Structure formats: structure tokens, C-alpha cells
Amino acid sequence: MIVCVCNNISDREIRQAADFGLTSFDELQRELGVATCCGQCRECACQVLEAHVASLPEAA
């Protein structure tokens, strides 16, 4: 599903970014450009990121 319409960012891309080590919304915004235009996707993007980070196994 497209989360950020302005920048065409999907939930899959957000989860993939978390897989590569992004853990905060600021990092996500800087790397993918989420919520840098109208900002309407911020809450959804945060939810997707937080849920995926929480589901990842703890780093050893």
C-alpha cells in the first residue's frame, strides 16, 4: 500500500528501511522523504515503522 502519496513510498519500502537499520521517524524521513511535502502520511508511516521495528528480532 502507498503510505506517502507525494513521494510514492510504500509500506514495503518503510519495512525494508527498518530491516536495514532505520529505527526512528527522523531517519525514515531523511532517507525516504516520507512526510516532507504535505505531511498527511506521518501518522501512518510512524505506525508502519514502529510495528515493524517491534517485530524484528533483537540484535545480539
Distance bins in CASP14 RR format, pairs under 12 A and 6 or more apart:
PFRMAT RR
TARGET T0000
AUTHOR 0000-0000-0000
RMODE 2
METHOD distances of the structure
MODEL  1
1 8 0 0 0 0 0 1 0 0 0 0 0
1 9 0 0 0 0 0 1 0 0 0 0 0
1 10 1 0 0 1 0 0 0 0 0 0 0
1 11 1 0 1 0 0 0 0 0 0 0 0
1 12 0 0 0 0 1 0 0 0 0 0 0
1 13 0 0 0 0 0 1 0 0 0 0 0
1 14 0 0 0 0 0 1 0 0 0 0 0
1 15 0 0 0 0 0 1 0 0 0 0 0
1 41 0 0 0 0 0 1 0 0 0 0 0
1 44 0 0 0 0 1 0 0 0 0 0 0
1 45 0 0 0 0 0 1 0 0 0 0 0
1 47 0 0 0 0 0 1 0 0 0 0 0
1 48 0 0 0 0 1 0 0 0 0 0 0
2 8 1 0 0 1 0 0 0 0 0 0 0
2 9 1 0 0 1 0 0 0 0 0 0 0
2 10 1 0 1 0 0 0 0 0 0 0 0
2 11 0 0 0 0 1 0 0 0 0 0 0
2 12 0 0 0 0 1 0 0 0 0 0 0
2 13 0 0 0 0 1 0 0 0 0 0 0
2 14 0 0 0 0 0 1 0 0 0 0 0
2 34 0 0 0 0 0 1 0 0 0 0 0
2 40 0 0 0 0 0 1 0 0 0 0 0
2 41 0 0 0 0 1 0 0 0 0 0 0
2 44 0 0 0 0 1 0 0 0 0 0 0
2 45 0 0 0 0 0 1 0 0 0 0 0
2 48 0 0 0 0 0 1 0 0 0 0 0
3 9 1 0 1 0 0 0 0 0 0 0 0
3 10 1 0 0 1 0 0 0 0 0 0 0
3 11 1 0 1 0 0 0 0 0 0 0 0
3 12 0 0 0 0 1 0 0 0 0 0 0
3 13 0 0 0 0 1 0 0 0 0 0 0
3 14 1 0 0 1 0 0 0 0 0 0 0
3 15 0 0 0 0 0 1 0 0 0 0 0
3 17 0 0 0 0 0 1 0 0 0 0 0
3 28 0 0 0 0 0 1 0 0 0 0 0
3 32 0 0 0 0 1 0 0 0 0 0 0
3 33 0 0 0 0 0 1 0 0 0 0 0
3 34 1 0 0 1 0 0 0 0 0 0 0
3 35 0 0 0 0 1 0 0 0 0 0 0
3 39 0 0 0 0 0 1 0 0 0 0 0
3 40 0 0 0 0 1 0 0 0 0 0 0
3 41 1 0 1 0 0 0 0 0 0 0 0
3 42 0 0 0 0 1 0 0 0 0 0 0
3 43 0 0 0 0 1 0 0 0 0 0 0
3 44 1 0 1 0 0 0 0 0 0 0 0
3 45 1 0 1 0 0 0 0 0 0 0 0
3 46 0 0 0 0 1 0 0 0 0 0 0
3 47 0 0 0 0 1 0 0 0 0 0 0
3 48 1 0 0 1 0 0 0 0 0 0 0
3 49 0 0 0 0 1 0 0 0 0 0 0
3 52 0 0 0 0 0 1 0 0 0 0 0
4 10 0 0 0 0 1 0 0 0 0 0 0
4 11 0 0 0 0 1 0 0 0 0 0 0
4 13 0 0 0 0 1 0 0 0 0 0 0
4 14 0 0 0 0 1 0 0 0 0 0 0
4 28 0 0 0 0 1 0 0 0 0 0 0
4 29 0 0 0 0 1 0 0 0 0 0 0
4 32 1 0 0 1 0 0 0 0 0 0 0
4 33 1 0 0 1 0 0 0 0 0 0 0
4 34 1 0 1 0 0 0 0 0 0 0 0
4 35 1 0 0 1 0 0 0 0 0 0 0
4 36 0 0 0 0 1 0 0 0 0 0 0
4 37 1 0 0 1 0 0 0 0 0 0 0
4 38 0 0 0 0 1 0 0 0 0 0 0
4 39 0 0 0 0 1 0 0 0 0 0 0
4 40 0 0 0 0 1 0 0 0 0 0 0
4 41 1 0 1 0 0 0 0 0 0 0 0
4 42 0 0 0 0 1 0 0 0 0 0 0
4 43 0 0 0 0 0 1 0 0 0 0 0
4 44 0 0 0 0 1 0 0 0 0 0 0
4 45 1 0 0 1 0 0 0 0 0 0 0
4 46 0 0 0 0 0 1 0 0 0 0 0
4 48 0 0 0 0 0 1 0 0 0 0 0
4 49 0 0 0 0 0 1 0 0 0 0 0
5 34 0 0 0 0 0 1 0 0 0 0 0
5 35 0 0 0 0 0 1 0 0 0 0 0
5 37 0 0 0 0 1 0 0 0 0 0 0
5 38 0 0 0 0 1 0 0 0 0 0 0
5 39 0 0 0 0 0 1 0 0 0 0 0
5 40 1 0 0 1 0 0 0 0 0 0 0
5 41 1 0 0 1 0 0 0 0 0 0 0
5 44 0 0 0 0 0 1 0 0 0 0 0
5 45 0 0 0 0 0 1 0 0 0 0 0
6 32 0 0 0 0 0 1 0 0 0 0 0
6 33 0 0 0 0 1 0 0 0 0 0 0
6 34 0 0 0 0 1 0 0 0 0 0 0
6 35 0 0 0 0 1 0 0 0 0 0 0
6 36 1 0 0 1 0 0 0 0 0 0 0
6 37 1 1 0 0 0 0 0 0 0 0 0
6 38 1 0 1 0 0 0 0 0 0 0 0
6 39 1 0 0 1 0 0 0 0 0 0 0
6 40 0 0 0 0 1 0 0 0 0 0 0
6 41 1 0 0 1 0 0 0 0 0 0 0
6 42 0 0 0 0 0 1 0 0 0 0 0
6 45 0 0 0 0 0 1 0 0 0 0 0
7 13 0 0 0 0 1 0 0 0 0 0 0
7 14 0 0 0 0 0 1 0 0 0 0 0
7 28 0 0 0 0 0 1 0 0 0 0 0
7 29 0 0 0 0 0 1 0 0 0 0 0
7 31 0 0 0 0 0 1 0 0 0 0 0
7 32 1 0 0 1 0 0 0 0 0 0 0
7 33 1 0 1 0 0 0 0 0 0 0 0
7 34 1 0 0 1 0 0 0 0 0 0 0
7 35 0 0 0 0 1 0 0 0 0 0 0
7 36 1 0 0 1 0 0 0 0 0 0 0
7 37 1 0 0 1 0 0 0 0 0 0 0
7 38 0 0 0 0 0 1 0 0 0 0 0
7 39 0 0 0 0 0 1 0 0 0 0 0
7 40 0 0 0 0 0 1 0 0 0 0 0
7 41 0 0 0 0 1 0 0 0 0 0 0
7 45 0 0 0 0 0 1 0 0 0 0 0
8 32 0 0 0 0 0 1 0 0 0 0 0
8 33 0 0 0 0 0 1 0 0 0 0 0
8 34 0 0 0 0 0 1 0 0 0 0 0
8 37 0 0 0 0 0 1 0 0 0 0 0
8 41 0 0 0 0 0 1 0 0 0 0 0
9 15 0 0 0 0 0 1 0 0 0 0 0
9 16 0 0 0 0 0 1 0 0 0 0 0
9 17 0 0 0 0 1 0 0 0 0 0 0
9 28 0 0 0 0 1 0 0 0 0 0 0
9 29 0 0 0 0 0 1 0 0 0 0 0
9 31 0 0 0 0 0 1 0 0 0 0 0
9 32 1 0 1 0 0 0 0 0 0 0 0
9 33 1 0 0 1 0 0 0 0 0 0 0
9 34 1 0 1 0 0 0 0 0 0 0 0
9 35 0 0 0 0 1 0 0 0 0 0 0
9 36 0 0 0 0 0 1 0 0 0 0 0
9 37 0 0 0 0 0 1 0 0 0 0 0
9 39 0 0 0 0 0 1 0 0 0 0 0
9 41 1 0 0 1 0 0 0 0 0 0 0
9 42 0 0 0 0 0 1 0 0 0 0 0
9 44 0 0 0 0 0 1 0 0 0 0 0
9 45 1 0 0 1 0 0 0 0 0 0 0
9 48 0 0 0 0 1 0 0 0 0 0 0
9 49 0 0 0 0 0 1 0 0 0 0 0
10 16 0 0 0 0 1 0 0 0 0 0 0
10 17 0 0 0 0 0 1 0 0 0 0 0
10 32 0 0 0 0 1 0 0 0 0 0 0
10 34 0 0 0 0 0 1 0 0 0 0 0
10 41 0 0 0 0 0 1 0 0 0 0 0
10 44 0 0 0 0 0 1 0 0 0 0 0
10 45 0 0 0 0 0 1 0 0 0 0 0
10 48 0 0 0 0 1 0 0 0 0 0 0
11 17 0 0 0 0 0 1 0 0 0 0 0
11 18 0 0 0 0 0 1 0 0 0 0 0
11 28 0 0 0 0 0 1 0 0 0 0 0
11 32 0 0 0 0 0 1 0 0 0 0 0
11 34 0 0 0 0 0 1 0 0 0 0 0
11 41 0 0 0 0 0 1 0 0 0 0 0
11 44 0 0 0 0 1 0 0 0 0 0 0
11 45 0 0 0 0 1 0 0 0 0 0 0
11 46 0 0 0 0 0 1 0 0 0 0 0
11 47 0 0 0 0 1 0 0 0 0 0 0
11 48 1 0 1 0 0 0 0 0 0 0 0
11 49 0 0 0 0 1 0 0 0 0 0 0
11 51 0 0 0 0 1 0 0 0 0 0 0
11 52 0 0 0 0 1 0 0 0 0 0 0
12 18 0 0 0 0 0 1 0 0 0 0 0
12 19 0 0 0 0 0 1 0 0 0 0 0
12 32 0 0 0 0 0 1 0 0 0 0 0
12 48 0 0 0 0 1 0 0 0 0 0 0
12 52 0 0 0 0 0 1 0 0 0 0 0
13 19 0 0 0 0 0 1 0 0 0 0 0
13 20 0 0 0 0 0 1 0 0 0 0 0
13 22 0 0 0 0 0 1 0 0 0 0 0
13 28 0 0 0 0 1 0 0 0 0 0 0
13 31 0 0 0 0 1 0 0 0 0 0 0
13 32 1 0 0 1 0 0 0 0 0 0 0
13 33 0 0 0 0 0 1 0 0 0 0 0
13 34 0 0 0 0 1 0 0 0 0 0 0
13 45 0 0 0 0 0 1 0 0 0 0 0
13 48 0 0 0 0 1 0 0 0 0 0 0
13 49 0 0 0 0 0 1 0 0 0 0 0
13 52 0 0 0 0 0 1 0 0 0 0 0
14 20 0 0 0 0 0 1 0 0 0 0 0
14 21 0 0 0 0 0 1 0 0 0 0 0
14 22 0 0 0 0 1 0 0 0 0 0 0
14 23 0 0 0 0 0 1 0 0 0 0 0
14 25 0 0 0 0 0 1 0 0 0 0 0
14 27 0 0 0 0 0 1 0 0 0 0 0
14 28 1 0 0 1 0 0 0 0 0 0 0
14 29 0 0 0 0 0 1 0 0 0 0 0
14 31 0 0 0 0 0 1 0 0 0 0 0
14 32 1 0 0 1 0 0 0 0 0 0 0
14 33 0 0 0 0 0 1 0 0 0 0 0
14 34 1 0 0 1 0 0 0 0 0 0 0
14 35 0 0 0 0 0 1 0 0 0 0 0
14 41 0 0 0 0 1 0 0 0 0 0 0
14 42 0 0 0 0 0 1 0 0 0 0 0
14 44 0 0 0 0 1 0 0 0 0 0 0
14 45 1 0 0 1 0 0 0 0 0 0 0
14 46 0 0 0 0 1 0 0 0 0 0 0
14 47 0 0 0 0 1 0 0 0 0 0 0
14 48 1 0 1 0 0 0 0 0 0 0 0
14 49 1 0 1 0 0 0 0 0 0 0 0
14 50 0 0 0 0 0 1 0 0 0 0 0
14 51 0 0 0 0 1 0 0 0 0 0 0
14 52 1 0 0 1 0 0 0 0 0 0 0
14 53 0 0 0 0 0 1 0 0 0 0 0
15 21 0 0 0 0 0 1 0 0 0 0 0
15 22 0 0 0 0 0 1 0 0 0 0 0
15 28 0 0 0 0 0 1 0 0 0 0 0
15 32 0 0 0 0 0 1 0 0 0 0 0
15 45 0 0 0 0 0 1 0 0 0 0 0
15 47 0 0 0 0 0 1 0 0 0 0 0
15 48 1 0 0 1 0 0 0 0 0 0 0
15 49 0 0 0 0 1 0 0 0 0 0 0
15 50 0 0 0 0 0 1 0 0 0 0 0
15 51 0 0 0 0 1 0 0 0 0 0 0
15 52 1 0 1 0 0 0 0 0 0 0 0
15 53 0 0 0 0 1 0 0 0 0 0 0
15 54 0 0 0 0 0 1 0 0 0 0 0
15 55 0 0 0 0 1 0 0 0 0 0 0
15 56 0 0 0 0 1 0 0 0 0 0 0
16 22 0 0 0 0 1 0 0 0 0 0 0
16 28 0 0 0 0 0 1 0 0 0 0 0
16 31 0 0 0 0 0 1 0 0 0 0 0
16 32 0 0 0 0 1 0 0 0 0 0 0
16 48 0 0 0 0 0 1 0 0 0 0 0
16 49 0 0 0 0 0 1 0 0 0 0 0
16 52 0 0 0 0 1 0 0 0 0 0 0
16 56 0 0 0 0 0 1 0 0 0 0 0
17 23 0 0 0 0 1 0 0 0 0 0 0
17 24 0 0 0 0 0 1 0 0 0 0 0
17 25 0 0 0 0 0 1 0 0 0 0 0
17 27 1 0 0 1 0 0 0 0 0 0 0
17 28 1 0 1 0 0 0 0 0 0 0 0
17 29 0 0 0 0 0 1 0 0 0 0 0
17 30 0 0 0 0 0 1 0 0 0 0 0
17 31 1 0 0 1 0 0 0 0 0 0 0
17 32 1 0 0 1 0 0 0 0 0 0 0
17 33 0 0 0 0 0 1 0 0 0 0 0
17 34 0 0 0 0 1 0 0 0 0 0 0
17 45 0 0 0 0 0 1 0 0 0 0 0
17 48 0 0 0 0 1 0 0 0 0 0 0
17 49 1 0 0 1 0 0 0 0 0 0 0
17 52 0 0 0 0 1 0 0 0 0 0 0
17 53 0 0 0 0 0 1 0 0 0 0 0
17 56 0 0 0 0 0 1 0 0 0 0 0
18 24 0 0 0 0 0 1 0 0 0 0 0
18 25 0 0 0 0 0 1 0 0 0 0 0
18 27 0 0 0 0 1 0 0 0 0 0 0
18 28 0 0 0 0 1 0 0 0 0 0 0
18 31 0 0 0 0 0 1 0 0 0 0 0
18 32 0 0 0 0 0 1 0 0 0 0 0
18 45 0 0 0 0 0 1 0 0 0 0 0
18 46 0 0 0 0 0 1 0 0 0 0 0
18 48 0 0 0 0 1 0 0 0 0 0 0
18 49 1 0 1 0 0 0 0 0 0 0 0
18 50 0 0 0 0 1 0 0 0 0 0 0
18 51 0 0 0 0 1 0 0 0 0 0 0
18 52 1 0 1 0 0 0 0 0 0 0 0
18 53 1 0 1 0 0 0 0 0 0 0 0
18 54 0 0 0 0 1 0 0 0 0 0 0
18 55 0 0 0 0 1 0 0 0 0 0 0
18 56 1 0 0 1 0 0 0 0 0 0 0
19 49 0 0 0 0 0 1 0 0 0 0 0
19 52 1 0 0 1 0 0 0 0 0 0 0
19 53 0 0 0 0 1 0 0 0 0 0 0
19 55 0 0 0 0 0 1 0 0 0 0 0
19 56 1 0 0 1 0 0 0 0 0 0 0
19 57 0 0 0 0 0 1 0 0 0 0 0
19 59 0 0 0 0 0 1 0 0 0 0 0
20 27 0 0 0 0 0 1 0 0 0 0 0
20 28 0 0 0 0 0 1 0 0 0 0 0
20 31 0 0 0 0 1 0 0 0 0 0 0
20 32 0 0 0 0 0 1 0 0 0 0 0
20 52 0 0 0 0 0 1 0 0 0 0 0
20 53 0 0 0 0 0 1 0 0 0 0 0
20 56 0 0 0 0 0 1 0 0 0 0 0
21 27 0 0 0 0 1 0 0 0 0 0 0
21 28 0 0 0 0 0 1 0 0 0 0 0
21 31 0 0 0 0 1 0 0 0 0 0 0
21 49 0 0 0 0 0 1 0 0 0 0 0
21 52 0 0 0 0 0 1 0 0 0 0 0
21 53 0 0 0 0 1 0 0 0 0 0 0
21 56 0 0 0 0 1 0 0 0 0 0 0
21 59 0 0 0 0 1 0 0 0 0 0 0
22 28 1 0 1 0 0 0 0 0 0 0 0
22 29 0 0 0 0 1 0 0 0 0 0 0
22 30 0 0 0 0 1 0 0 0 0 0 0
22 31 1 0 0 1 0 0 0 0 0 0 0
22 32 0 0 0 0 1 0 0 0 0 0 0
22 33 0 0 0 0 0 1 0 0 0 0 0
22 34 0 0 0 0 0 1 0 0 0 0 0
22 45 0 0 0 0 0 1 0 0 0 0 0
22 48 0 0 0 0 0 1 0 0 0 0 0
22 49 1 0 0 1 0 0 0 0 0 0 0
22 50 0 0 0 0 0 1 0 0 0 0 0
22 52 0 0 0 0 1 0 0 0 0 0 0
22 53 0 0 0 0 1 0 0 0 0 0 0
22 56 0 0 0 0 0 1 0 0 0 0 0
23 31 0 0 0 0 0 1 0 0 0 0 0
23 46 0 0 0 0 0 1 0 0 0 0 0
23 49 1 0 0 1 0 0 0 0 0 0 0
23 50 0 0 0 0 1 0 0 0 0 0 0
23 52 0 0 0 0 1 0 0 0 0 0 0
23 53 1 0 1 0 0 0 0 0 0 0 0
23 54 0 0 0 0 0 1 0 0 0 0 0
23 56 0 0 0 0 1 0 0 0 0 0 0
23 59 0 0 0 0 0 1 0 0 0 0 0
24 30 0 0 0 0 1 0 0 0 0 0 0
24 31 0 0 0 0 0 1 0 0 0 0 0
24 34 0 0 0 0 0 1 0 0 0 0 0
24 45 0 0 0 0 0 1 0 0 0 0 0
24 46 0 0 0 0 1 0 0 0 0 0 0
24 49 0 0 0 0 1 0 0 0 0 0 0
24 50 0 0 0 0 1 0 0 0 0 0 0
24 53 0 0 0 0 1 0 0 0 0 0 0
25 31 0 0 0 0 0 1 0 0 0 0 0
25 32 0 0 0 0 0 1 0 0 0 0 0
25 33 0 0 0 0 0 1 0 0 0 0 0
25 34 1 0 0 1 0 0 0 0 0 0 0
25 35 1 0 0 1 0 0 0 0 0 0 0
25 36 0 0 0 0 0 1 0 0 0 0 0
25 39 0 0 0 0 0 1 0 0 0 0 0
25 41 0 0 0 0 0 1 0 0 0 0 0
25 42 1 0 0 1 0 0 0 0 0 0 0
25 43 0 0 0 0 0 1 0 0 0 0 0
25 44 0 0 0 0 0 1 0 0 0 0 0
25 45 1 0 0 1 0 0 0 0 0 0 0
25 46 1 0 1 0 0 0 0 0 0 0 0
25 47 0 0 0 0 0 1 0 0 0 0 0
25 48 0 0 0 0 0 1 0 0 0 0 0
25 49 1 0 0 1 0 0 0 0 0 0 0
25 50 0 0 0 0 1 0 0 0 0 0 0
25 53 0 0 0 0 0 1 0 0 0 0 0
26 32 0 0 0 0 0 1 0 0 0 0 0
26 33 0 0 0 0 0 1 0 0 0 0 0
26 34 0 0 0 0 0 1 0 0 0 0 0
26 35 0 0 0 0 0 1 0 0 0 0 0
26 36 0 0 0 0 0 1 0 0 0 0 0
26 42 0 0 0 0 0 1 0 0 0 0 0
26 45 0 0 0 0 0 1 0 0 0 0 0
26 46 0 0 0 0 0 1 0 0 0 0 0
26 49 0 0 0 0 0 1 0 0 0 0 0
27 33 0 0 0 0 0 1 0 0 0 0 0
27 34 0 0 0 0 0 1 0 0 0 0 0
27 45 0 0 0 0 0 1 0 0 0 0 0
27 46 0 0 0 0 0 1 0 0 0 0 0
27 49 0 0 0 0 1 0 0 0 0 0 0
27 53 0 0 0 0 0 1 0 0 0 0 0
28 34 1 0 1 0 0 0 0 0 0 0 0
28 35 0 0 0 0 1 0 0 0 0 0 0
28 36 0 0 0 0 0 1 0 0 0 0 0
28 41 0 0 0 0 0 1 0 0 0 0 0
28 42 0 0 0 0 0 1 0 0 0 0 0
28 44 0 0 0 0 0 1 0 0 0 0 0
28 45 1 0 0 1 0 0 0 0 0 0 0
28 46 0 0 0 0 1 0 0 0 0 0 0
28 47 0 0 0 0 0 1 0 0 0 0 0
28 48 0 0 0 0 1 0 0 0 0 0 0
28 49 1 0 1 0 0 0 0 0 0 0 0
28 50 0 0 0 0 0 1 0 0 0 0 0
28 52 0 0 0 0 0 1 0 0 0 0 0
28 53 0 0 0 0 0 1 0 0 0 0 0
29 35 1 0 1 0 0 0 0 0 0 0 0
29 36 1 0 0 1 0 0 0 0 0 0 0
29 37 0 0 0 0 0 1 0 0 0 0 0
29 39 0 0 0 0 1 0 0 0 0 0 0
29 41 0 0 0 0 0 1 0 0 0 0 0
29 42 0 0 0 0 1 0 0 0 0 0 0
29 45 0 0 0 0 1 0 0 0 0 0 0
29 46 0 0 0 0 0 1 0 0 0 0 0
29 49 0 0 0 0 0 1 0 0 0 0 0
30 36 0 0 0 0 1 0 0 0 0 0 0
31 45 0 0 0 0 0 1 0 0 0 0 0
31 49 0 0 0 0 0 1 0 0 0 0 0
32 41 0 0 0 0 0 1 0 0 0 0 0
32 45 0 0 0 0 1 0 0 0 0 0 0
32 48 0 0 0 0 0 1 0 0 0 0 0
32 49 0 0 0 0 0 1 0 0 0 0 0
33 39 0 0 0 0 0 1 0 0 0 0 0
33 41 0 0 0 0 1 0 0 0 0 0 0
33 42 0 0 0 0 0 1 0 0 0 0 0
33 45 0 0 0 0 1 0 0 0 0 0 0
34 40 0 0 0 0 0 1 0 0 0 0 0
34 41 1 0 0 1 0 0 0 0 0 0 0
34 42 1 0 0 1 0 0 0 0 0 0 0
34 43 0 0 0 0 0 1 0 0 0 0 0
34 44 0 0 0 0 1 0 0 0 0 0 0
34 45 1 0 1 0 0 0 0 0 0 0 0
34 46 0 0 0 0 1 0 0 0 0 0 0
34 47 0 0 0 0 0 1 0 0 0 0 0
34 48 0 0 0 0 1 0 0 0 0 0 0
34 49 0 0 0 0 1 0 0 0 0 0 0
35 41 1 0 1 0 0 0 0 0 0 0 0
35 42 1 0 1 0 0 0 0 0 0 0 0
35 43 0 0 0 0 1 0 0 0 0 0 0
35 44 0 0 0 0 1 0 0 0 0 0 0
35 45 1 0 0 1 0 0 0 0 0 0 0
35 46 0 0 0 0 1 0 0 0 0 0 0
35 48 0 0 0 0 0 1 0 0 0 0 0
35 49 0 0 0 0 0 1 0 0 0 0 0
36 42 0 0 0 0 1 0 0 0 0 0 0
36 45 0 0 0 0 0 1 0 0 0 0 0
39 45 0 0 0 0 1 0 0 0 0 0 0
39 46 0 0 0 0 0 1 0 0 0 0 0
41 47 0 0 0 0 0 1 0 0 0 0 0
41 48 0 0 0 0 1 0 0 0 0 0 0
41 49 0 0 0 0 0 1 0 0 0 0 0
42 48 0 0 0 0 0 1 0 0 0 0 0
42 49 0 0 0 0 0 1 0 0 0 0 0
43 49 0 0 0 0 0 1 0 0 0 0 0
43 50 0 0 0 0 0 1 0 0 0 0 0
44 50 0 0 0 0 0 1 0 0 0 0 0
44 51 0 0 0 0 0 1 0 0 0 0 0
45 51 0 0 0 0 0 1 0 0 0 0 0
45 52 0 0 0 0 0 1 0 0 0 0 0
46 52 0 0 0 0 0 1 0 0 0 0 0
46 53 0 0 0 0 0 1 0 0 0 0 0
47 53 0 0 0 0 0 1 0 0 0 0 0
47 54 0 0 0 0 0 1 0 0 0 0 0
48 54 0 0 0 0 0 1 0 0 0 0 0
48 55 0 0 0 0 0 1 0 0 0 0 0
49 55 0 0 0 0 0 1 0 0 0 0 0
49 56 0 0 0 0 0 1 0 0 0 0 0
50 56 0 0 0 0 0 1 0 0 0 0 0
53 59 0 0 0 0 0 1 0 0 0 0 0
END
